[in-house]
Amino acid sequence: MNDELVMVFDCGSTNLRVVAVSPTGELVGQASRPNRAVPQPKGKLGWMVWDLKEIWSKLAQAAREVSAAVGSERIKAVTVTTWGADGAPVRRDGTLTYPPISWQCPRTKRVTDEIVHRMSSWEIFKVTGYQVIPFNTILKMIWLRKNMPETLDEAYTWLMMPGLLTYRFTGKFHIEPTSASTMMAMDLGKRGWSTTMLELAGLEPSFLPEWSEPGQVVGYVTPQASVDCGLRTGIPVTAGGHDTQFALVGSGAGNKEAILSSGTWEILELRVDTFQPNRFGFEEGLLIEADVQPGLWNPQLFWIGSAVLEWIREKLFTDLDRGYAAMIKEAQRVPAGAENVMLIPSFVRESGPTRKFGAYGTLLGLTLQTSRGNIYRAALEGLSFQLRAALEILTKATGFQVEGIRVVGGGSRNDLWNQIRADVTGLPITVTAQREATVLGAALTAFTGIGRYRSLDEAHSAVKFNEQCFKPSSNCSRYEELFKRYVNVPAALQEFYASQGPENPSAR
């Protein structure tokens, strides 16, 4: 039985990965390929879409590598996770009537203004748990209905990205709640479709595929997919979904922990057993999505994350071959507070703990003695202040009393950042040796779906997480003082930018 493996197709906006996972959570083999949205052929300047054929080709190449390395006979199931919000209309034969519009594409920004004239943002939030954000799937549907109505009229159904790729394996249409909850089209409290929201795009619930729950067997690997990916024909393909929710399952978090997925974006989430949209959460930019497990919901906030750190590396640390390790070493020599240098990351305008300020990223406190180590440490501190602000919003909006934070993703590998997080929040920060939470969560869900485990709880008990905990240090009092300054700065910046005018370069 220990020879059994699940192959997880973990698809991100910038990286496509195929990973073979054992029942105890060991990553036995993996391969990856880069991913990117592409300019739409014959589209307007700036329009971005996904090339589904290219994505499938890269995934198939990676799958053949992994299958050859671990032995195709060991792979007992396949599952797919992807980013959220993106999908496409398809004909009955599975061909696209229009390419998947990328979340990076600006074409739906005008639709956000149109939709709130038809239904208030607050009413939308109460039903769907979602803020009105330009990349919401329902806005793309509305855009197609208005500008390319034939693409919906000719379509048999709509598939989200996990469904589009799962169709390549099975020839079956399906949709599941985790990715569907990113569409702004669900009645989230009922874990089903909102007729009211779909009517905004001139659609009915019957247009969408039948529901599958995560882990449920959707179909089986077809002969063509077998050739493409080096897999055996007929092995089960289970419903995957939105990568963020599977990271919660794979994090190993306890009942009193919040989960921070730290990467290009940072997403702070909870797993709660009630759907409670309220005015405070709405005003503060809260989003709520469907959990992998029925009866649970994931209230969350997100903000720009390690993209800020990557910008600093590209601008200030180009001479270092060791990358982040050398950057961290320089920042460790700087005391808490970064010698009064404060970096405030760019604020997410549609969601996040500081969305109401609408200010640009700002660097304060520079002197002739400021080093790049100061700036890097200030960035780690600024992002940690964002975390604390988000934590306070989540606590007030949900009543959930957080006793610790579990960090997953690439940002969990930075010990200095983890310690700063602990000192800023005053809470223990836990990371695990198994950092690939999305892959692990998807694999355990698939193993449960094919009967290897009777429940996700049993699946979790088979995994040794090997935890490392960062506890608050004596720097807590210093960060408490700095946080009070930090939360007051954005309001002053907002006033400054407003006084300068949007076109004034000095306001940037």
N, C-alpha and C positions, 0 to 999 in steps of 0.2 A: 504493500500500500504506500510506503514511503517513496516509491518511484513515481507516483502520480504527480503531474504538474498541470498547472493552469497557465495558458499563455494570455497575458494581458497586453492589449494594444492600447497604450497610454499616449494619447495624441494631444499635444499642446500646440499653441499658436506658433511657437518658434522651434519646437523639437518634437519629433515623432519617435516613440520608443516601443519596442517589443520586448517583453520581459517574461521569462518562464519562472514561475513561483511554486515552491513546494508547499505542502499542507502546513508546515511549521513556519512559513513566512520567509524561507531562504530564497534569495534571488539566485537561481541556478545558472541562468544565461540571459544575456540581453544584447541588443543592438539598437542603434539609433540613426536617424537621418534628420537633417535640418528641415524646417517647415517655414512657409511664409505665405501671406496673402499676396495676390498678384493683381496688377491693373486689369480691369475688365476690358477684354477686346471690344473695340468699337464703342466703349463707354466714355462718359465724360471724364475730364481731368479729375483725378483724385478718387474715382470709383474703384473700390477694391472688392475682389471676390476670392473664393477658394477654388483651386483647380483640383477637383475631386479625383480625376484620373491620375494626376501626379502624386497626390497624397496616397492613393491606393498602391501605386507602383512602388513608392518608397517603403511603405509598410510591408508589402509583399517581399521586397528584397531583404528587409531586416528580419522578417519572419523566417525566411529560408535559412538565413544565417543561424538564427537561434535554434530552429528545428534540427539542422544538421549537427549543431554542437551538442544538444542535449538528447537527441534521439526522438524522432516523431512519435514513436510508439508510446512514449511516456506522457505525451500531452493528452489530457483527458477532457479538456474543455477550453473554450476561447471566450473572451469577453472584451468589450471596448469601452473606454472612457475618453471623453474629449472636453474641450472648453464648452461653455454654454452659449445660449442666445442665437447661434447661427444654425440655419437649416435651409431647406429648399423644397419647392414643389416637384413632384415626380409623377410620371405616367404609370399606368398599370404595369408596363414592362420594366419599370425601374429607371428609365431614362429621365433626365432632368428637363423640365420645361424652362428653367432659368437657373443659372449657377448660384451656389450659396453666397449671399452677400455677407462680407466680413463685418465683424463688430467694429473694425477700424474705418469703415466706409462712412463718409459724411452725408450721404444722400438723404438719410432719414431725419436729419435735424429739424427740417421744416415740419415734418409730420408731428413732432412733439408738441408744437404750438397748436396744430390743428386738433389733436386728440383731446387736449384739455379744454377746448371750447365745446366739445361734445360730451365730455364726462370729466368731472374734477379730479385732480391728482389724488386728493384725499379719498374719494369714492373708489378710485382704481386701487389704491393701496389697501383699503379695507377688504376688497375682494381678492386681490392677487398677491398681496404682500410685497408688491414691487413699486419702486419709484418709477416715474416716467423718465427713462434714459434712452437716448437716441438709438442704442444698439438693441433694444428690446425686439424680440421676434415679431410681435404683433404689429409693430410699426413698419417692419419690412413687408409684412403681408398687406398692410394698408397702402404702402407705397406701390406695391405691385398691382393692387386692385385699381389704383388711380392711374398709374402710368403704363402698365403692361397687363391689362386685365385678362388677356388671352392665356397668360402663363398659369393663372389660377383656374380659368375655365377649362383648359386642356388637361389639367392635372387630376390624377386619381386621388392623391393624398399629399400630405406634407410630412417630411421626415426631418428630425433634428440630426446634427452631425453624428451622434452615436448610431442612430437608426440608418443613416445613409451608408455608413461603413458596415454595419451588421447585415444590411441587405446584400452587400457584396459577398458575404460569407454564406448566406442562407437562402436568398431570394424571397425572404419574408419581410413584410412591413410590420413595424412595431414602434411604439413610443412608451417611455416610462416617466414616472413623476419627477425624477431629479432634474432631467434636462427640460422637461415640459414646464417646470416651475420657473425657469429662466425666460419664458416666452412672454410673460405678462398676459397670459390667456387662461390661466387656471382659476377656478374657485378653490383657493388653496386650502381653506378649512375643510372642504369636502373631498379633497384629493381627486378632483375631477375637473372637467372643462367648465368655463364660464360662458354661457350662451351670450350674455351681454357683451363681453369683450370680443368674442369671435364675430358678432354681428357688426362691429366697427369695421371689419375687413370684408363684410359681406359673406361670411362663412358660417357653417353650421358644425356642431360637434361630429356629425357623421362624416365630415371631410377628413378628420384625423383618424389614424390607425387605432385599433383596439389597444387598451392598456396592457402592459406587461410590468410586473414588479421586478425590481433589481434582483438578479440571481435566477429568475425564472428562465427556463429553457425556451428560447425563441424559435430555434430551428437547428439545422445541422449543416456542417460544412459540405458544400456542394462539390462535385467533381472539378469544376473550374476553379473554385477557391482552393481546392486541394493542390492543384497544379501550381497556381499562383504563389501560394504561401508555404508549400512543402509540408502540408498537414495531411493527416489521414482523412479520407472521405467519411462523413457520417458522425464525426465527433460533435457533441452538443455545443451550441453557442448560446451563452446566457446573456440576459439583458444587463448591460452596464449602465452608463449614463454620464452625468456631469461630474467631472473629476474632483471638484471641491468637496462634494458630499461624500465621496468615497475616501477622501483624505481623513474625514472625521472618523469613519469606521476603522481605518487603519492606524489611527494615531495612538490607540491604546489609552485614551483619556478616561479618567474616572468621572463619576457622576457630578462632582463639584468643580470640574475643570472646564475652562474655556479652551478653545483650540485656535491657535494662530497659524495659518498657512502663510509662510513667509517666502516670497519669491519676487518677481518683477513687481507684482502687487502684493500687498499684505491684506489678508482677510481674517477678521476675528469673528468666530462663530460659536454658537451654543447649540446644544441638542436639548430641546424642551418638549414637554408632552402636551402643550396647549398652543393653539393658534390665537394670539392676542394682539392684533393690530391696534395700536392706540395713537392718539394725536401726537403725543410727545415723540414716540419713535419715528413717526412719519416726518415731523418737523426736523428731526435730527439726522435724517437720511438713512434710516434703517431699511434693510431688505430682509425678506423672509422667504426661504425656499423649502421645498419638500425634502425631508430626510430619506436616506436609503430605506429605513424601516418605517412602515406604516404606523401612524400614531405619534410620530415625532416630526418636529419642524426645526428649521435652522435659521434663527434670527442672526443677522450679520451686518458688519460694516467693513468697507474696504477703502484703501488709500494707496497712493503710490509707495512702492517699497524699495527693493534693491536696485531699481532703475536709477534712483538717485545716487547710490553708491557706485554704480557702473559709470555714471556721468563723471563723478569725481575721479575715478581711476583713469578714464580716458583723457581728462583734462590736466590732471596733476601728477599722475604716477606712471607716466609712459616709459620712464627709464627703468622700471622695476620688472624683472623677469618673473618673479615669484608671485606677482599679483596681490591677491588679498592678504596672504600671509604676511608679506612685508608691510602692507598698509596697516594691518592690525598691530604689528609690532611698534610702528611709529605712534599710533594712537594710544597704545598702552602707556607710553611715556608722558602722556598729557593727563593732568589731573581731572577729576570729575568737574564738569562745568566748562571744559574746553577753554579755560582761561577767558571766560566771558564771550567766546564766540558762539553764536546761536545760528543754526541753520534751520529754517522753516521750509519743509518741502512744499512743492506745488500742491495746492488743494484740489481735491476731486470736486468738480462742480455739481455733479448729479447725485453723489452719494458720499458718505464718509463722515468722520467726526468733525471735520472743519468745512463742510461744503457751504455752509451759510455765509462764510466770509468771502468766497469768490476771489481770493487774492492769489498773486503769483508767488512762486518760490523766492525766498529771500535769505540773504546771508548778512548777519549783523555782527558788530563788535570787532571788525577787522582792525589790526594795527600793523605797523611795519615789522613787528616781531611775530606776527601770526605765521605759523607753519602749516604745511599741508596736513600734518598729523592733527593739528587743532581742528581743521576743517572736516577731516574724516570723522574724528570723534564727535564733533558737533552734529554731523549728519546722523550718526548712530543714536545720539541723544534725542535729536529732533524726531526721528522715526519712533523712538520709544515714548516720547511725549504724545505722539499721535495714538499710539497703542493705549496709553492710559486714558486719554480723552474718549476713545472708543469704548473702553471697558466701563467707564462711568456711565456712558449713554446706554450701553446694553444692560447694565445692572438696573438703572432706573426704568428703562422701557419694559423690562421683563420680570423684574423682581428676583431674578436668579442671583444668588449669592456665590460669587466666584471665589474659590479658595486656592486656586492655582491656575497656571496657564501651560498648556502643552503646545510646544512649537514644532512644526513639521515643515518640510521643504528646504530649499537651499539655504535660507537664512538661519536655519537651526544649527548650521555648522560653525557659526561664528561665536566662539566662547565669550569674547569681550562684549559683543552685542547682547548675548543672553544674560550676562551679569548686569549690564546696564538696564535691560528690561526688568530684571528682578528688583534693582534698586529704585527705579522710577515708579513701578507699580506697587512695590512693597509686598509682592507675592512670589512664591517659589515658581521658577521657570523650569519645566522638565522637558528634556529631549531624550530620544531613544537612539540606540545604535542602528536600528532599522529606520532610516530617514525617508524611505520611499513610501509614504503613507497612502497615497492614492493607489499605487500598484498593489500594496498589501491589502488595502480595504477591498479593492475590486476582486482580487484573487480569493480572499476569504468568503466574500459574497458568492462567488462562482462555485467554490468548493461546497458551500452550503446548498446552493441550488441544485447541484448534481448528486447530493446525498452523502458526500464525504463527511459532512458534519450535520448534526440535527438542528443546530441553531447557530447564529452568529456568536452568541456567548460561548458555546462550546468551541467554535473556531478560534476565538480570541484566547481561550485558555491553553491552546496548543502552541501559542507563539511566546517566545521569550523576548521581551522588549529591551532588556538591559538598559535601564534608565540612568540618566545623569541629571542631577538636580542642582540648579543655581539658586542659592538662597539670598535674600536681601542682606546687604552689608552695611557698614557704617556710613556709606555714601548716601543712604536714604534721605537723611535730613537735608543735605545739600540739594538733592534733586527735588525735594518737596518745595524748597524755596524757588528753584528755577522753574518748576512747573507753573507756579502762580504767575511768574513773568510771562511764560510761554503762552498761556491761554489768553492773556490780555493783548499780546502783540498783534494777532490777526485782525482784530477789530480796528486797531489804529492803522494797520496797513490798508484795510478796506477803505477807510476814509481818505487815506492818502491817494490811492489809485483813483478813487472817484473824483477827487479834486483835480487830478492831473488830466483826466480824460482818457478814453480807451486808445486813442491814436498817438498819444504823447510817448516817445521812446523812453523818456526818463521814468515813466511809470512801469517799465519792465525790469 
